[in-house]
Amino acid sequence: MVYVPNTDKDRAKMLAVIGVESVDDLFYDVPKELRYPQIELPEPVSEMEVLRELQEMSEANVDLLHTPSFLGAGAYYHFIPSVVDTIISRSEFYTAYTPYQPEVSQGTLQAIFEYQTMICMLTGMDVANASHYDGGTATAEAVIMAVAAGKGKRRRIVVSPRLHPEYIQVARTYVQGMDIQVVGDENPHAALENIAGLIDSNTAGVIVQVPDFFGTIEDYGSLQALADKAHQAGALFIVAVYPISLGLLKPPAEYGADIVLGEGQPLGNPLSFGGPYLGFFACKEEYVRRMAGRLVGQTVDTQGRRGFVLTLSTREQHIRREKATSNICTNQGLNALAAAVYMSALGKQGLRKVAELCYHKAHYAASKIAEIPGYRLLSDKPFFNEFVVRCPKPAEDINRYLFEEWGIIGGFEVAKVCPGLEDSLMFAVTEMNTRDEIDALVEALREAASHD
């Protein structure tokens, strides 16, 4: 260190209070031969040379500015307006922490409030919280909320086999030891009627995903029928959604959802090697007191001026943890702010335009791929921007050829979550994929089929 504020006399006094003679005595547990290891470092270089070397190293990374990608499965490459980074990089937001004191945190609290408002508008629900860690943890919190809000001592959650497999895993991890069962038909092609057949008097909640993990969109009538079946049994109907799709598809509130959740990464957050992301969470007002996490409310001060405060953030969640609905009260504030700025910048029409581009480009890609001999779509159901293709060769081999020969990141290898589909790839198309990229993918797939 260049500057140490403590004098030798100060250090001697502190060591005397601790009861040791020297600083080295504080490290007696570390073997002497390991305390000051010889580190082989290169000769020092200038800042300019360091930056050049780091830049050369970074060029070894594969980035989506130079490499077309058709990989989705829960994380998506969308355009992020420059205003998003500009605003979230302001020091007032970037360094802000928990807004326990509303009188000095009005900007942070208002940003969260606006985020919650837009999530409610997007999903059609009454109230939203300030976010969870990601889509998986939001799903797990929905499981716990359904059990807490359910009639009687219900301990069973029925999940669609087409819910994101990682969400199911996270939910099961959360509730292990809580005597809560997370069950579902193991067949990923099972119809919603099969899921309905698993609902009984012990069911606290039913979870589906729209579009589902494989990109398909169930008929709204079937979804409403499943919601009705859940409600008749006294269970909550929970829907996980891809937020961009809501620019085009019906909000879950219109087909019976009690809780709506999902991964908020597509809303203005970059892929970033898998995080940090945010989980959005919204529900009907009658269940708000069972909602985990933070919720910012709007009020007026003693002078009648508009103001914002943390509300329904119970002492139990912060202090008396054994009484809490959930011990997770932290929100992904900066990520939620990015989502709020993104939704504000695009507006309703902008979000619809993005959704339309994803939809039409994906359908163009699917139609072209289906024309290639040896390739066919796995399902003829409607889809949004993801679809599964059966390939003439193992999916792993196809992906390797796409990347090594064409520099294209291919689709998700479905066999990773569905054994038996080793020849299947799930492609995702967003507004960022150009027509030239899609045409190149089609040509690359054609070549891959005939390549030995």
Secondary structure, DSSP 8 states (H G I E B T S, - for coil): -------HHHHHHHHHHHT-SSGGGGGTTS-HHHHS----------HHHHHHHHHHHHTTS--TTTS-B---TT-------HHHHHHHTSHHHHT------GGG-HHHHHHHHHHHHHHHHHH--SEE-S-BSSHHHHHHHHHHHHHHHSSSS--EEEE-TTS-HHHHHHHHHHHTTTT-EEE--S-TT--HHHHHTT--TTEEEEEEEES-TTSB---HHHHHHHHHHHHHTT-EEEEEE-GGGGGTS--GGGGT-SEEEEE-TTTT---GGG-S--EEEEE-GGGGGG--S--EEEEE-TTS-EEEEE-S--HHHHT-GGG-S-S-----HHHHHHHHHHHHHHHHHHHHHHHHHHHHHHHHHHHHHHTSTT-EES--S-BSSEEEEE-SS-HHHHHHHHHHHH--B--EEGGGTSTT-TTEEEEE--TTS-HHHHHHHHHHHHHHHH--
